[in-house]
Structure formats: C-alpha cells, structure tokens
Amino acid sequence: MDASEGRTRTLYRIVKSDPPTERDFWSHSRSGLRYHPSKEHVANGVSTFDREQEARRTARRFPNTGTLIAELRIPRRADVTVAQTMGRHHYTVWGDPELLVTFVVRVVPV
C-alpha cells in the first residue's frame, strides 16, 4: 500500500462467525483446500473485496464460504501484504490470522 491510499485500507471478508475468529482468516492452503499450482500464491492469502456489495454477491453465489461479512480497516503500515488479484474488486491479503482478526471493525449478515 502507498501513501495515496490514506491511513487505512477498507476491505471486506466473508466469514462464518461473529465475532470472527482466527480461523475465519485462514488461507485456503492452511484450510486444506487445493488450488491449481499457477494460483498457489493466491491460495496462501485470504480473499477480500474492496466493496461490501461484491463480498455480499460472492457469498450469495458460494454460500459455503460464510453468511457474514467482516469489514476490515487495515492500517497503511500494517505487517501485511495486499494485492489486487482475480478480478476488479478482489484483493488477496497475506498476513497472520491473529493480526488480521484485529482489523475487524464491523460484522454484518449477508
């Protein structure tokens, strides 16, 4: 993230519990899900969206991912990596689940 993005970045994560737990921020790899080798870098992070409605739309398409949306405010200098991946509004976040869960500011139902 760079200075032009302000002090925090807001992203939305589909989760299963309220309040979210560290497990809600496990990567697909850590959860035991397999990806094609070309997408392995994405599988080592967690999926998020830059718009709440995109997270909601995805959760409705894939209900097994979760029934809640967690809003994250990630400080600009946080020890995480964020990159736009797999689509216009999709971002992958690489970081410790214990840290990621601390960025949750709100949880809403899908």
C-alpha positions in Angstrom: 0.0 0.0 0.0 1.2 3.5 -0.6 0.6 6.9 0.9 -2.0 7.8 -1.7 -4.3 5.2 -0.1 -4.6 7.2 3.1 -4.2 5.9 6.6 -6.2 2.7 6.3 -7.5 0.5 3.6 -11.0 -0.9 4.0 -11.7 -4.4 2.7 -14.5 -6.9 3.2 -14.0 -10.6 4.1 -16.7 -13.3 4.0 -16.7 -15.0 7.4 -18.6 -17.7 9.3 -18.6 -16.3 12.9 -19.5 -13.2 14.8 -17.1 -12.1 16.2 -14.8 -13.6 13.6 -12.1 -15.9 14.8 -8.6 -16.5 13.5 -9.9 -19.5 11.6 -12.0 -17.1 9.5 -8.7 -15.7 8.3 -7.0 -18.9 7.5 -5.8 -19.2 3.9 -7.2 -21.8 1.5 -3.9 -23.6 1.8 -4.0 -23.7 5.6 -7.6 -24.9 5.4 -6.5 -27.8 3.3 -8.2 -26.7 0.0 -6.2 -27.2 -3.1 -5.6 -24.8 -5.9 -4.0 -25.1 -9.3 -0.3 -24.6 -9.0 -0.5 -21.4 -11.0 -2.8 -19.9 -8.3 -0.8 -21.1 -5.3 0.3 -17.6 -4.3 -3.3 -16.6 -4.0 -4.2 -19.7 -2.0 -1.6 -18.7 0.6 -3.5 -15.5 1.3 -7.1 -14.6 2.2 -9.7 -13.3 -0.2 -11.2 -9.9 0.4 -13.1 -7.4 -1.6 -12.9 -3.6 -1.9 -16.7 -3.2 -1.9 -19.2 -4.7 0.5 -21.7 -5.5 -2.2 -19.0 -7.6 -4.1 -18.4 -9.6 -0.9 -22.2 -10.0 -0.5 -22.7 -11.1 -4.1 -19.9 -13.6 -3.8 -21.3 -15.0 -0.5 -24.6 -15.5 -2.2 -23.1 -17.3 -5.1 -21.0 -19.5 -2.8 -23.0 -19.9 0.5 -20.5 -22.4 2.0 -17.9 -19.5 2.3 -19.9 -17.9 5.1 -23.1 -15.9 5.9 -21.4 -12.8 7.4 -19.3 -10.0 6.1 -16.5 -8.6 8.2 -15.3 -5.1 7.4 -11.6 -4.7 7.9 -9.7 -1.5 8.4 -6.0 -2.3 7.6 -3.5 0.4 8.7 -1.2 1.5 6.0 1.9 0.4 7.9 0.4 -3.0 9.0 2.6 -6.1 8.6 0.5 -7.5 5.8 0.7 -7.5 2.0 -2.3 -6.6 -0.1 -2.6 -7.1 -3.8 -5.4 -6.9 -6.3 -6.0 -10.4 -7.7 -8.5 -12.5 -9.5 -10.8 -9.6 -10.6 -11.6 -5.9 -10.5 -12.8 -5.8 -6.9 -10.9 -8.8 -5.4 -7.9 -8.4 -3.2 -5.7 -11.1 -1.6 -4.3 -10.3 1.8 -1.3 -12.1 3.1 -0.7 -11.8 6.9 -1.0 -13.6 10.2 -4.6 -14.6 11.0 -4.1 -13.4 14.6 -3.3 -9.9 13.3 -5.9 -9.9 10.6 -8.8 -10.5 13.0 -7.7 -7.4 15.0 -8.6 -5.2 11.9 -12.3 -6.2 12.0 -14.4 -3.1 12.9 -17.9 -4.4 11.9 -19.7 -7.6 11.0 -23.0 -7.7 9.1 -25.1 -10.5 7.7 -25.1 -11.3 4.0 
